Amino acid sequence: MTTKKFIPPSELIITPRGSIYHLDVHPTELATTIITVGDPQRVERVSRHFDRLEHRLQHREFVTHTGWIGSKRLSVIGTGIGPDNIDIVINEADALHNIDFDTRYPKENHTKLTFIRIGTSGSLHADIPVDAWVASSHGLGLDNLLAYYAGSDGFFTEGKRLCGEVVLPVSPYLVAGDETLRTHFSGPAVHTGITATSPGFYGPQGRQLRLEPKMQVTDLLRDVIYGGHRITNFEMETAAIYGLARLSGHRALSLNAILANRLANTFSPDPARAIDLLITYTLERLEDLPDQL
């Protein structure tokens, strides 16, 4: 990353109130520990557990609540779905802490952020049933987001190594999550594996309604093993979060509530409960998470 470069108004868009453009969040309004959820309506389901709510913000589909649990300040952001929205959220969260909005120069001292995704996902294996939880050891990107960023070549090398002889319509990339975070959030109920991140919900994940997918990606990836980890689940954000966080000098972990089992063709009978249980588990673990592990 370039550390001393003036960032013009066309690149860093600051609103009249001093907030960043898409999130409409001011630098003072975002914590350094950030929970991301895909569904904007899920933000309140997280923040209702806060002891005190400081800020409640919304612009377009992006919803941000900042508050406190005990002595820990937290923000939760509703990102919307997909790697394109993650591109906005991670870059703007980083800018709020690491760019001086008055001078438009990156700050001398880097602030390391913690991103925890609480998301939903589909399992590829019979032994990871609906309502189970998965902590993502890695994100396997089946989108093209990181191809546009310098410093990402090694991620694509790892993605090619993982896929081996598997032929995909894209060049995949692979990024590891933060291992110390994964250890902190581990538990008997938490599965671990590689999470595949797709640019779409239907064809890119091998689902068929009226349009037929060109290939069954789930079948191609189900038996892949890399570094002792199998590909456990599919969703639409994790690899993008892991990649951008790593490139920006931050740490990230994705926690997934399994709502669908693609092998058994089943769906959770109570998805709201499955998500709420994961939210509660995550917040309990977050409360005693050191600022820097």
C-alpha positions as CSV (number, residue, x, y, z in Angstrom):
1,M,0.0,0.0,0.0
2,T,1.1,3.6,-0.7
3,T,1.3,5.4,2.6
4,K,2.0,9.0,1.6
5,K,-0.2,10.1,-1.3
6,F,-2.8,12.9,-1.5
7,I,-6.2,11.4,-2.2
8,P,-8.4,13.8,-4.3
9,P,-12.1,14.4,-3.9
10,S,-13.0,12.2,-6.8
11,E,-11.5,9.1,-5.0
12,L,-12.3,9.8,-1.4
13,I,-15.8,11.4,-1.4
14,I,-16.6,13.2,1.9
15,T,-20.1,14.5,2.5
16,P,-20.7,18.0,3.9
17,R,-21.1,16.6,7.4
18,G,-17.6,15.0,7.1
19,S,-18.8,11.4,6.6
20,I,-17.7,9.0,3.9
21,Y,-19.9,8.7,0.8
22,H,-21.6,5.4,0.7
23,L,-21.7,4.4,4.4
24,D,-22.5,8.0,5.5
25,V,-20.4,7.3,8.6
26,H,-18.1,9.9,10.2
27,P,-14.7,8.8,11.4
28,T,-15.8,9.2,15.1
29,E,-18.8,7.0,14.5
30,L,-17.1,3.7,13.6
31,A,-15.5,1.3,16.1
32,T,-12.3,-0.6,15.4
33,T,-14.2,-4.0,15.9
34,I,-16.7,-4.3,13.2
35,I,-19.4,-7.0,12.7
36,T,-20.6,-7.4,9.2
37,V,-24.0,-8.9,8.3
38,G,-25.4,-9.2,4.8
39,D,-29.0,-8.4,5.6
40,P,-29.5,-4.8,6.7
41,Q,-32.4,-5.9,8.8
42,R,-30.1,-8.1,10.8
43,V,-28.2,-5.1,12.1
44,E,-30.8,-4.4,14.7
45,R,-30.8,-8.1,15.7
46,V,-27.2,-7.7,16.6
47,S,-27.3,-4.2,18.2
48,R,-30.3,-5.0,20.4
49,H,-27.8,-6.9,22.5
50,F,-25.7,-3.8,23.1
51,D,-25.7,-2.2,26.5
52,R,-25.6,1.2,25.0
53,L,-26.2,2.4,21.4
54,E,-24.2,5.4,20.3
55,H,-25.0,5.8,16.6
56,R,-27.7,4.6,14.3
57,L,-27.0,5.4,10.7
58,Q,-28.4,4.4,7.3
59,H,-27.6,5.4,3.7
60,R,-28.9,3.4,0.7
61,E,-28.7,-0.2,1.7
62,F,-25.9,0.3,4.2
63,V,-27.0,0.3,7.8
64,T,-24.5,1.0,10.6
65,H,-25.0,0.8,14.4
66,T,-22.2,1.6,16.9
67,G,-22.5,1.0,20.6
68,W,-21.0,-0.8,23.6
69,I,-21.1,-4.2,25.2
70,G,-19.5,-3.7,28.6
71,S,-16.2,-1.9,27.9
72,K,-15.9,-3.0,24.3
73,R,-17.0,-0.6,21.5
74,L,-18.5,-2.4,18.5
75,S,-20.0,-1.4,15.2
76,V,-22.3,-3.6,13.1
77,I,-22.7,-2.9,9.4
78,G,-25.3,-4.3,7.1
79,T,-23.3,-4.7,3.9
80,G,-25.9,-6.0,1.5
81,I,-25.1,-9.0,-0.6
82,G,-22.0,-9.8,-2.7
83,P,-18.3,-8.9,-3.2
84,D,-19.2,-5.6,-4.9
85,N,-20.8,-4.3,-1.7
86,I,-17.9,-5.7,0.4
87,D,-15.5,-3.7,-1.8
88,I,-17.3,-0.5,-0.6
89,V,-17.6,-1.5,3.0
90,I,-14.1,-2.7,3.7
91,N,-12.4,0.2,1.8
92,E,-14.6,2.9,3.5
93,A,-14.2,1.4,7.0
94,D,-10.4,1.4,6.4
95,A,-10.5,5.0,5.2
96,L,-12.5,6.1,8.2
97,H,-9.7,5.0,10.5
98,N,-6.5,5.3,8.4
99,I,-7.0,8.4,6.3
100,D,-7.0,12.0,7.7
101,F,-10.2,13.5,6.3
102,D,-8.8,17.0,6.8
103,T,-5.6,16.6,4.9
104,R,-6.6,13.7,2.6
105,Y,-3.4,11.9,3.4
106,P,-3.1,8.4,4.9
107,K,-2.3,8.6,8.6
108,E,1.2,8.0,9.8
109,N,0.1,5.4,12.3
110,H,-2.0,2.5,11.0
111,T,-5.1,1.4,12.9
112,K,-5.7,-2.4,12.6
113,L,-9.4,-3.2,12.4
114,T,-11.1,-6.5,13.3
115,F,-13.9,-7.7,11.0
116,I,-16.2,-10.4,12.1
117,R,-18.8,-11.6,9.6
118,I,-22.0,-13.2,10.9
119,G,-23.5,-14.7,7.8
120,T,-25.6,-17.4,6.3
121,S,-24.5,-20.1,4.1
122,G,-25.1,-23.5,2.4
123,S,-23.2,-26.6,3.4
124,L,-21.7,-29.1,0.9
125,H,-21.5,-32.0,3.3
126,A,-23.9,-34.4,5.0
127,D,-22.1,-34.1,8.3
128,I,-22.6,-30.3,8.4
129,P,-26.4,-30.1,8.7
130,V,-28.7,-27.2,8.6
131,D,-28.4,-25.0,11.7
132,A,-24.7,-25.9,12.2
133,W,-22.0,-23.2,12.3
134,V,-18.9,-23.0,10.3
135,A,-15.8,-20.8,10.9
136,S,-14.0,-20.1,7.7
137,S,-10.4,-21.1,7.7
138,H,-10.0,-19.6,4.2
139,G,-12.1,-17.8,1.6
140,L,-12.1,-19.2,-1.9
141,G,-13.0,-16.4,-4.2
142,L,-14.9,-17.4,-7.4
143,D,-15.5,-13.7,-8.2
144,N,-13.1,-11.3,-9.8
145,L,-12.8,-8.6,-7.2
146,L,-9.2,-9.1,-6.0
147,A,-7.9,-9.2,-9.6
148,Y,-8.3,-5.4,-9.6
149,Y,-5.9,-4.9,-6.6
150,A,-2.1,-4.8,-6.5
151,G,-0.6,-7.3,-4.1
152,S,-3.2,-10.0,-4.8
153,D,-1.2,-12.3,-7.1
154,G,-0.2,-14.7,-4.3
155,F,-3.9,-15.3,-3.5
156,F,-4.5,-16.4,-7.1
157,T,-1.5,-18.7,-7.0
158,E,-2.9,-20.4,-3.9
159,G,-6.3,-20.6,-5.5
160,K,-4.9,-22.3,-8.6
161,R,-3.0,-24.7,-6.3
162,L,-6.1,-25.6,-4.4
163,C,-8.2,-26.3,-7.5
164,G,-5.6,-28.4,-9.2
165,E,-7.2,-30.1,-12.1
166,V,-10.7,-28.7,-11.4
167,V,-11.7,-26.5,-14.3
168,L,-13.7,-23.4,-13.3
169,P,-15.0,-20.5,-15.4
170,V,-12.9,-18.0,-13.4
171,S,-9.4,-17.8,-11.9
172,P,-10.1,-18.5,-8.2
173,Y,-8.2,-16.9,-5.3
174,L,-7.6,-18.2,-1.8
175,V,-7.1,-16.1,1.3
176,A,-6.7,-17.4,4.9
177,G,-8.7,-15.9,7.7
178,D,-7.0,-14.8,10.9
179,E,-6.0,-17.9,12.7
180,T,-5.9,-16.3,16.2
181,L,-9.5,-15.1,15.7
182,R,-10.6,-18.5,14.6
183,T,-9.0,-20.0,17.7
184,H,-10.8,-17.5,19.9
185,F,-14.2,-18.3,18.4
186,S,-13.7,-22.0,18.2
187,G,-15.9,-24.4,20.1
188,P,-17.5,-27.9,20.1
189,A,-20.4,-26.6,18.0
190,V,-18.2,-24.8,15.4
191,H,-17.1,-26.6,12.2
192,T,-14.0,-25.3,10.3
193,G,-13.4,-25.3,6.6
194,I,-12.9,-23.4,3.4
195,T,-15.7,-21.1,2.4
196,A,-16.3,-20.6,-1.3
197,T,-17.5,-17.1,-2.2
198,S,-19.6,-16.8,-5.3
199,P,-20.6,-13.8,-7.3
200,G,-24.2,-15.0,-7.5
201,F,-26.8,-17.1,-5.7
202,Y,-28.2,-19.3,-8.5
203,G,-26.1,-20.4,-11.5
204,P,-22.7,-19.5,-9.8
205,Q,-23.6,-21.8,-6.9
206,G,-25.0,-24.5,-9.2
207,R,-28.7,-23.8,-8.4
208,Q,-31.3,-24.3,-11.1
209,L,-34.7,-22.7,-11.4
210,R,-35.5,-22.2,-15.1
211,L,-32.0,-21.4,-16.2
212,E,-29.5,-24.3,-16.3
213,P,-26.1,-23.8,-14.8
214,K,-23.2,-24.4,-17.1
215,M,-21.6,-26.6,-14.4
216,Q,-22.3,-27.9,-11.0
217,V,-19.7,-26.0,-9.0
218,T,-20.7,-27.7,-5.8
219,D,-20.0,-31.1,-7.2
220,L,-16.6,-30.0,-8.6
221,L,-15.4,-28.6,-5.3
222,R,-17.0,-30.9,-2.7
223,D,-14.1,-33.4,-2.5
224,V,-11.2,-30.8,-2.7
225,I,-8.9,-30.9,0.3
226,Y,-6.3,-28.1,0.8
227,G,-4.0,-27.8,3.9
228,G,-6.1,-30.4,5.7
229,H,-9.3,-28.4,5.1
230,R,-12.2,-29.3,2.8
231,I,-14.5,-26.8,1.1
232,T,-17.4,-26.8,3.5
233,N,-19.8,-24.1,2.4
234,F,-20.9,-21.6,-0.2
235,E,-21.8,-17.9,0.3
236,M,-21.2,-14.5,-1.3
237,E,-18.9,-12.4,0.9
238,T,-16.1,-14.2,2.9
239,A,-13.3,-14.3,0.4
240,A,-13.7,-10.6,-0.5
241,I,-13.6,-9.7,3.2
242,Y,-10.5,-11.8,3.8
243,G,-8.7,-10.5,0.8
244,L,-9.4,-6.8,1.3
245,A,-8.7,-7.0,5.0
246,R,-5.4,-8.8,4.4
247,L,-4.3,-6.2,1.8
248,S,-5.3,-3.4,4.1
249,G,-3.5,-4.7,7.1
250,H,-6.5,-5.8,9.1
251,R,-7.8,-9.2,10.5
252,A,-11.0,-10.9,9.7
253,L,-13.0,-14.0,10.5
254,S,-16.2,-15.3,8.9
255,L,-18.8,-17.2,11.0
256,N,-21.6,-18.9,9.1
257,A,-25.0,-20.2,10.1
258,I,-25.8,-23.1,7.8
259,L,-29.3,-22.6,6.4
260,A,-29.2,-25.0,3.5
261,N,-27.6,-28.4,3.0
262,R,-27.0,-28.7,-0.7
263,L,-26.3,-32.4,-0.6
264,A,-29.4,-33.3,1.3
265,N,-31.5,-30.6,-0.4
266,T,-32.8,-29.3,2.9
267,F,-33.3,-25.9,4.4
268,S,-33.5,-24.8,8.1
269,P,-37.0,-25.0,9.6
270,D,-36.2,-21.9,11.6
271,P,-33.6,-19.8,10.0
272,A,-34.2,-16.8,12.3
273,R,-33.4,-18.9,15.3
274,A,-30.3,-20.3,13.7
275,I,-29.0,-16.8,13.0
276,D,-29.9,-15.5,16.4
277,L,-28.1,-18.3,18.2
278,L,-24.9,-17.5,16.2
279,I,-25.3,-13.8,17.0
280,T,-25.5,-14.6,20.7
281,Y,-22.5,-16.9,20.5
282,T,-20.4,-14.4,18.6
283,L,-21.2,-11.5,20.9
284,E,-20.3,-13.5,24.0
285,R,-16.9,-14.4,22.5
286,L,-16.4,-10.8,21.3
287,E,-16.9,-9.3,24.7
288,D,-13.6,-10.8,26.0
289,L,-11.7,-10.5,22.7
290,P,-8.5,-8.5,23.3
291,D,-8.1,-5.5,20.9
292,Q,-5.0,-7.2,19.5
293,L,-4.5,-10.9,19.9
